C-alpha cells in the first residue's frame, strides 16, 4: 500500500507562474506534516485512513493540474485558429470587393457603396475612361495595358481627397466617388486628375503619353448609382466626341450616344 511521505508536492507552472491550487497545496502540506508527526501505530485505522486520503488527494491534485494545462493549451490553439479564421475571412472579403489588378473597389462594391452613401448624403461622381486604350493593348500587348491601368490608378490615388473612393467599373473605366463635394468642386478634382494622367510617365515603347476623358455628375441624397453614373457617363462621351483628354460636367441625360474609344 502507498504511504504518505513528507516530500514536496510538485507545483504546476514554470518561470514563477502562479499555482492555481496554492491553497489546496498548502492544506495538503499541513496534512502530510500532521500525518508524519503522528505517533499512532501504523495499524491505527485513523492514521492509515489519513495516509490513504493524502495519497488520493495528491493524485487528484496532479490530475487536475494536468487537465488545466491541457485546457490552457487547447484554449491557446483555439485562439490561434480563431485569429487565423478572422484573417482568412478578412482576406476573402477584400478579394470579393476589390479589383485584383489595381486593388481599388470592383464594380459591384463601388455600386453598393454609392447606393449606401446616397441614402444619407449628396454625392459627386467622376467617370473616366482611358483614351485609345485599345490601341495601347493592340500595339504593345496586354502587360503594357495593365501597366497603364495601374499607372492611372496611381494618379487617381495621389490626387483624390481622403474621403473619396475609387472603383474600377470596366476594363479601362473608373469611377471616383466624392462625398461632400458640389459639382464645381468635383469638376476641379477631375481636372487635377486629368492633368496628373496627362503628365505621368507611363513609358510606352513609342514614347507617347496617355490621356483620359472625364464625365462629372452631382446628385442630392436619395439618388442612386444608376442615375448618377448614367449622367456622368453621358458627359464622358461628350468629352470623347469633343476631342478626348477633357472634362465635361453633366447637365441632362442624352438620349443616345455613339461608341467612342
C-alpha positions in Angstrom: 0.0 0.0 0.0 1.3 3.5 -0.8 2.2 5.6 2.2 2.1 9.3 2.5 5.5 11.0 2.8 6.6 14.4 3.8 8.2 15.2 0.5 7.1 18.3 -1.5 4.1 18.1 -3.9 5.0 19.1 -7.5 3.7 22.6 -8.3 2.3 23.2 -11.8 3.8 26.0 -13.9 7.3 27.2 -14.5 9.1 30.5 -14.5 7.3 31.8 -11.4 3.8 31.2 -12.8 1.2 31.3 -10.1 -0.2 28.0 -8.9 -4.0 27.9 -9.3 -4.2 25.4 -6.5 -1.8 27.0 -3.9 -4.4 27.0 -1.1 -5.1 23.3 -1.7 -1.3 22.6 -1.9 -0.7 24.3 1.5 -3.5 22.3 3.1 -2.0 19.1 1.7 1.4 20.1 3.2 -0.2 20.6 6.5 -2.0 17.2 6.4 1.2 15.5 5.5 3.1 17.1 8.3 0.4 16.1 10.7 0.5 12.5 9.4 4.3 12.4 9.7 4.2 13.6 13.3 1.5 11.1 14.2 2.8 8.7 16.9 0.0 6.3 16.5 0.7 2.8 15.5 1.0 2.0 11.8 -2.0 -0.3 12.3 -4.1 2.6 13.6 -7.1 2.8 11.3 -7.2 6.6 11.6 -3.6 7.0 10.6 -4.0 4.6 7.7 -7.1 6.4 6.5 -5.4 9.8 6.7 -2.4 8.5 4.7 -4.7 7.0 2.1 -6.7 10.2 1.9 -3.5 12.3 1.5 -2.3 10.0 -1.3 -5.7 10.1 -3.1 -5.7 13.9 -2.8 -2.2 14.2 -4.2 -3.2 12.1 -7.2 -6.4 14.2 -7.7 -4.4 17.4 -7.5 -1.8 16.2 -10.0 -4.5 15.1 -12.4 -6.4 18.3 -12.0 -3.3 20.3 -12.8 -2.6 18.1 -15.8 -6.1 18.8 -17.1 -5.8 22.5 -16.5 -2.5 22.6 -18.5 -4.2 20.6 -21.3 -7.1 23.0 -21.3 -4.8 26.0 -21.4 -3.0 24.5 -24.5 -6.4 23.8 -26.1 -7.6 27.4 -25.4 -4.3 28.8 -26.9 -4.8 26.7 -30.0 -8.4 27.7 -30.4 -7.5 31.4 -30.1 -4.8 31.0 -32.7 -7.2 29.2 -35.0 -9.9 31.9 -34.4 -7.4 34.6 -35.3 -6.4 32.7 -38.5 -10.1 32.3 -39.5 -10.7 36.0 -38.9 -7.7 36.8 -41.1 -8.9 34.5 -43.8 -12.4 36.0 -43.7 -11.0 39.5 -44.0 -8.8 38.4 -46.9 -11.8 36.8 -48.7 -13.9 39.9 -48.1 -11.2 42.0 -49.5 -10.9 39.8 -52.6 -14.7 39.9 -53.1 -14.8 43.7 -53.0 -11.6 44.7 -54.8 -10.1 44.6 -58.3 -7.2 42.1 -58.3 -5.0 44.1 -60.6 -5.3 47.6 -59.1 -6.6 47.0 -55.5 -9.4 49.5 -55.9 -13.1 48.6 -55.4 -14.6 46.5 -58.1 -17.8 47.3 -59.9 -20.2 45.6 -57.5 -18.5 47.1 -54.5 -18.5 50.7 -55.8 -22.2 50.4 -56.8 -23.1 49.2 -53.3 -21.0 51.9 -51.7 -22.6 54.7 -53.8 -26.1 53.4 -53.1 -25.5 53.3 -49.4 -23.9 56.7 -49.3 -26.7 58.2 -51.3 -29.1 57.1 -48.6 -27.6 59.8 -46.3 -25.7 62.4 -48.2 -25.2 64.3 -51.5 -22.6 62.7 -53.8 -20.5 63.7 -56.8 -19.3 61.1 -59.3 -16.4 61.2 -61.7 -16.4 58.7 -64.5 -13.2 58.4 -66.6 -12.1 56.3 -69.5 -8.5 55.9 -70.8 -8.3 57.3 -74.3 -7.3 55.0 -77.1 -6.7 52.1 -74.7 -7.4 49.5 -77.4 -4.5 50.9 -79.4 -2.2 50.5 -76.4 -3.2 46.9 -75.9 -3.0 46.1 -79.6 0.3 47.8 -80.2 2.2 46.9 -77.1 0.4 44.0 -75.6 -1.7 43.4 -72.5 1.1 43.6 -70.0 1.7 47.2 -71.1 -2.0 47.7 -70.9 -2.0 46.5 -67.3 0.9 48.8 -66.6 -1.1 51.8 -67.9 -4.1 50.8 -65.8 -2.1 50.6 -62.6 -0.4 53.9 -63.5 -3.8 55.6 -63.9 -4.9 54.3 -60.5 -1.7 55.6 -59.0 -2.6 59.1 -60.4 -6.1 58.9 -59.0 -4.9 57.8 -55.6 -2.3 60.6 -55.5 -4.9 63.3 -56.2 -8.3 62.4 -54.7 -9.2 63.6 -51.2 -9.1 61.1 -48.3 -12.9 60.7 -48.2 -13.1 59.7 -51.9 -13.4 56.1 -53.1 -12.1 54.7 -56.4 -13.8 51.9 -58.3 -12.9 50.0 -61.5 -16.2 49.6 -63.3 -14.8 48.3 -66.6 -11.6 47.3 -68.4 -10.3 50.9 -68.7 -13.1 52.8 -67.0 -13.1 54.0 -63.4 -15.4 55.8 -61.1 -14.4 58.2 -58.3 -17.0 58.9 -55.6 -16.7 62.3 -53.8 -18.9 62.8 -50.8 -19.3 66.4 -49.6 -18.3 67.9 -53.0 -20.6 70.1 -55.1 -20.4 69.9 -58.9 -17.9 72.7 -59.2 -15.5 71.2 -56.6 -15.9 67.8 -58.3 -15.1 69.3 -61.7 -11.9 70.8 -60.3 -10.8 67.4 -58.9 -11.5 65.9 -62.3 -9.3 68.5 -63.9 -6.5 67.7 -61.5 -6.9 64.0 -62.3 -6.8 64.7 -66.0 -3.6 66.7 -65.6 -2.0 64.0 -63.4 -2.6 61.3 -66.0 -1.5 63.5 -68.9 1.8 64.3 -67.3 2.5 60.8 -65.8 5.5 58.9 -67.2 3.9 55.7 -68.5 7.0 54.8 -70.5 5.2 53.5 -73.6 7.6 52.0 -76.1 6.9 54.6 -78.7 7.3 57.5 -76.2 3.7 58.6 -76.5 1.7 59.7 -73.5 -1.6 58.6 -72.0 -4.7 60.7 -71.5 -8.2 60.1 -70.2 -11.6 61.7 -70.7 -13.9 62.6 -67.8 -17.6 62.9 -67.1 -18.8 64.5 -63.9 -22.2 64.4 -62.2 -23.6 65.5 -58.9 -26.8 64.5 -57.2 -28.5 65.1 -53.8 -29.1 62.5 -51.2 -31.7 60.0 -52.2 -30.3 59.3 -55.6 -28.8 56.1 -56.8 -25.8 54.8 -58.7 -27.5 54.1 -62.0 -28.9 57.6 -62.4 -25.7 59.4 -61.2 -23.5 57.1 -63.2 -25.7 57.5 -66.3 -25.4 61.3 -66.2 -21.6 61.1 -65.7 -21.2 58.5 -68.4 -23.1 60.6 -70.9 -20.9 63.6 -70.1 -17.9 61.4 -70.5 -18.9 60.6 -74.1 -19.4 64.2 -74.8 -15.8 64.8 -73.7 -14.7 61.9 -76.0 -16.5 63.4 -79.0 -15.1 66.8 -78.2 -11.6 65.6 -78.7 -10.7 63.5 -75.6 -8.4 64.5 -72.7 -11.2 66.7 -71.4 -13.6 67.1 -68.5 -17.3 67.5 -69.2 -19.9 68.3 -66.5 -23.3 66.6 -66.8 -26.3 68.7 -67.4 -29.2 66.5 -68.6 -29.1 62.9 -69.8 -28.6 62.4 -73.5 -31.0 60.0 -75.4 -28.3 58.2 -77.4 -24.6 58.1 -78.0 -22.2 56.6 -80.4 -19.4 54.3 -79.2 -16.2 56.3 -79.0 -12.9 54.8 -77.7 
